[in-house]
Amino acid sequence: MAEPHLEPMACGAGQRLGAPETLGISTLDPGHRPPAMPPGRHVTVRVRMLDDTEELFDISQKASGKVLFDLVCSHMNLIEGDYFGLEFQNHQKMMVWLDHIKPIIKQLRRPKHTVLRFAVKFFPPDHAQLLEDLTRYLFALQIKQDVSGGRLTCNDMSAALMVSHIIQAEIGDFEESQCRSHLLNNNYIPDQMPLIDKIMDFHSKNIGQTPAESDFQLLEVARRLEMYGIRLHPAKDREGTKLSLAVAPTGVLVFQGHTKINAFNWSKVRKLSFKRKRFLIKLRPDLNSSYQDTLEFLMASRDCCKIFWKICVEYHAFFRLFEEPKPKPKPMLFSRGSSFRFSGRTQKQVIDYVRESEFKKLPFDRKHSRVQHNSRLSPLPSPRHHEVPTESGAPGVDSPPLRHWKEPVLVSAEDPSSLRTRMSPSPQRNGHNDRTGSVSRIEETRGSTRQTYPEHLCAGMGSSSPHLPVSSGHPHGMVNGQKSLELFGHSPDGRQPSPLTSPLLNDACSIRTDDEDEVRRKRFPTDRAYFIAKELLTTERTYVKDLEVVIVSFQNAIGQDEETPDSLKKTVFSTFEPLHTFHTGFLREVEQRLALWEGRSNAHVKGDYQRIGDVMLKNLESLRPLTVSLHRQSEVLLELEKACRSSHRLEGLCRDFELQKVCYIPLNVFILRPLHRLIHYKQILERLCKHYPATHVDFRDCRAALADVSEVVDQLQGSLIKMENFQKLLELKKDLIGLDNLVIPGRDFIRLGCLSKLSGKGLQQRMFFLFNDVILYTSRGMTATNQFKVHGQLQLHGMTIRASEEEWGVPHAFTLVGQQQSVVVAASSLTEMEKWMEDIKWAIEMAKTSNGPSTDLLTSKLEDSKCPEDSTVEAESEDDITASQTSLERPAPHRGNTMVHVCWHRNTSVSMVDFSIAMENQLSGNLLRKFKNSNGWQKLWVVFTNFSLFFYKSHQDDYPLASLPLLGYSVTIPSESENIHKDYVFKLHFKSHVYYFRSESEYTFERWMEVIRSATVPTGGTRVLNNKEPHPH
């Protein structure tokens, strides 16, 4: 480097004003100065900033890309510049990043006619890792561009929430007329008009939030979106399915449309390469993975492969390495492969440098970027004025209006002092800055670099700087683009995804590192009340989805059928549509409250928003008028059953609907969901009241809400018990063949389960069904419908029961002695035997005194029903039994994985009380799952209901990817020998099947253990639940 070039750089663009002389800028090591400009012909390069304003930089053609990038960062006095880059369109019309090592002349063919874009290059998973307000401000501008340009897709709720934070930063606190006028004159998202009211509602809740806090909250919302920081690169798999590849801090992602279907974590990737148009991902060997060793994707051209490969190399190095990789030694004769490498600091180096540097951190005073002049008279923005703040808070001088892009100021590396002359008329000194000057001098030095750029970014330091002027001469005059934005994620086309990209439940999907989980745990509130409120949110999301199954999916299934009675359609719609409308609004309010509760920057409003009782009290009072429709759930069940009896076509439509993936539990269970949801509200409020002290601000609202919902639950309790029994009889009717009058008034279901019946051929597995008047025993049919056929029945009237282990020499055996026949059965365990005997004894006593159903035997359609001893029935082969058992752990067709079939395969039993508890103990939320022999944790949305866990990729999915019936499983805490060194982990175990699940807090861990134990450890001593007895739970 030539010595004459060092002196001017020391006082200009290369030095952070007010800092020690030897301090370098962000992309240089401490103690180094920016490289001197190499000799040669100079060119003017145009750089478009994040607010679409442009700056000109005078630079030598022989200078490397790093010199230009350092000059841009120095122009803004940006310390954490390593997260950013310069992007431009090459001669092949593809967007590429400026290489820091190559000379400018080799990258830009026509520098004068090329516009480089300053943009975020590396998106950290947590914006808390950004240590400076200026960096977060620039990230907020990038998010603003991505939302308006269609890159960051999201739903209406997230879009409105982000826009509310953007306008809070621009115009300040909510004032209705000003906010509406601003939204009418500025488009932040396409099709903004329908969301204006929602945006204004969110904006009204941001009162008191500073612009810097608004930036933080905007990033907080954005980073949770699936498309955050994602840049899609079109590709195809081996089957020709159209996909997109992307890279993230955690690894390589695969998208179909805007839906992520696979993720390959860096820890599992052995090598990334490309060969012509093929992009190759070589994975590390994994015995538990169904993937091939090398995955192949076809891209449009070799250049597309190389561009994406370079981005992957840089992402991996920036987020995974501790220091910049060293360059490879040049080969003596021939070179093989690309010599490209990551150049610059890694994220760890950037964080360490900012934290350990000795410079005095001068605050970046972020103020509202726009206000409206006399907004009561005119909706149009006022002319731009700018007030430069001082470090002491004193107002500075007004700067000239913001320059239009056609009037850029030339920033030259030869004359870096020009950076300071633009902002202040004060005289400038040559050489180093005088840090001992007056307040006005501090104004000048601080405002000249650190605050110059925010002024041009339209988020300046003054409180009266309106938005950018719109120019017809500039295609991007507005801050927000005009491209179409799909607010909902793009669903894949009709083609089935290939096995390579299928969203199977394996380790390659949705991997989250332990570090990310720890950061997330520290970021959110730890109060138990917060997690109770979060349970309300997660279960409400599942409940609204369940309502949509009835009013959308089921209505579509029967709506076009002419034989479906209009009375049924009207009953279903009039009952569920008002509930769906109400709970959709309730869910929105809960989401808003939890979003405010989680916010770290709202320290001044945390006391107002760290509660949930007021939201529940208000909505439960509004729900009271709808309790009339809750009494009509039985009408819907009766109407549906009556219509199915009279129309075989409708019965077939309902059966086909239950085969669809969206109907993941029996249809009748969905109909009873509104009644069970009230019980969930009561349980949540009881936990809140138990947790809060009587002096807590939320205790009074929670207690009042609990009183309201308890009153409604008490009124509906009797009808709920009857409807649950009726629903269970209807469900069993579909599982059984050989009888036509199972559902009759007065019949109550008590228990079903698997027992071994002793016959002439020995012990044979049979399925027993205990009612309050009769016992049925069946075997699993060999038909395609997987139904159980009835072989015999025993009337309870006059029956006796006795243990008979010693009599027959069979463990856990007991004898049922009826008026016409006796049956010897054996249970699988002593516990099962005790449950059956206790329930049968109680049912026999009830049969003596009750005026139950008719004592006539059930009408049978089977030819072999005349054989009471069941001696002619052929037993199933072991191959048939084991073949059916293997299908339980993977998604199985409907009616093949009901509770009857699960009890058959797991050789256990459940009672009606168990069913009621399972319905009342529903739970939803995110869990991390790990297999026995795998290393990574997989993030899944999990729903517990109907004795099963249902696994989703996210809560927005319409149907589960797979399910896991829990009967027979044991739930425990991992032992030390299992090397699961994580908090809040529980283990599910059945034979050779072992699963580990991680929850986010102690409360959620306790809740998951509680509800799973209710399914894995069924109760004993079951009693018939009728309208004369109180419900035990």
Disulfide bonds with the S-S distance in Angstrom:
none
